[in-house]
Amino acid sequence: MKKIAIFASGNGSNAENIIRYFRENEYGAEVALVVCNKPGAGVLTRAASLGVHSVVLSRAEINDADKMLGEMERHGIDMVVLAGFLLMVPDFLLERYKGRIVNVHPSLLPKFGGKGMYGRHVHEAVVAAGEKESGITIHHVSEHCDEGQVIFQASVPVLPTDTAEDVEAKIHALEREHFPRVVKECLNESKS
Ligand code: GAR
């Protein structure tokens, strides 16, 4: 059984979808660990109610190689999935999990990416710019924010009447539809 760690900072709807996807299908993989940097985040409640082990680590702990690699090794982690994780991934993890760390970003990168562009802020910027479409980008994680190799993109129309909340709902639907499957495909392609 391959083991996935999900890193998340917020509500955790993507984390929950991925946990359920691997639980409900026999793909030879499971989410074995949720890493969160925000005490009280929704993802922790979701992980607990689904019986998935979670750990809250500060930014300093996440950047501590011994602590972090120890945690990953203890759970036998093969792949890392960022799902609304708002910290940069430290170099030692990028090195250890080369090609096996993926992120979902709620826009059509390279548009609306980079520092400060996360969650609702992205959708507000999309609406303010009068964009006619938005979407999701699933990409490999590199040392540069939102710049790793793109694996998959999907788009949806943005209507002139759409609010940021409307766009967010469409984006979450796209994430629900595609992210778990793309994670599975990446896991199958990775050699580990
Ligand atoms: C998702 O829409 C994800 O694409 C976005 O945060 C949301 C987390 O929702 N990620 C980023 O903005 C990363 N730059 P969730 O906590 O309900 O999964």
Boltz pocket constraint, residues with backbone or C-beta under 6 A from the ligand:
constraints:
  - pocket:
      binder: B
      contacts: [[A, 8], [A, 10], [A, 11], [A, 12], [A, 13], [A, 14], [A, 15], [A, 83], [A, 84], [A, 85], [A, 104], [A, 105], [A, 106], [A, 117], [A, 118], [A, 119], [A, 122], [A, 171], [A, 172], [A, 175]]
      max_distance: 6.0
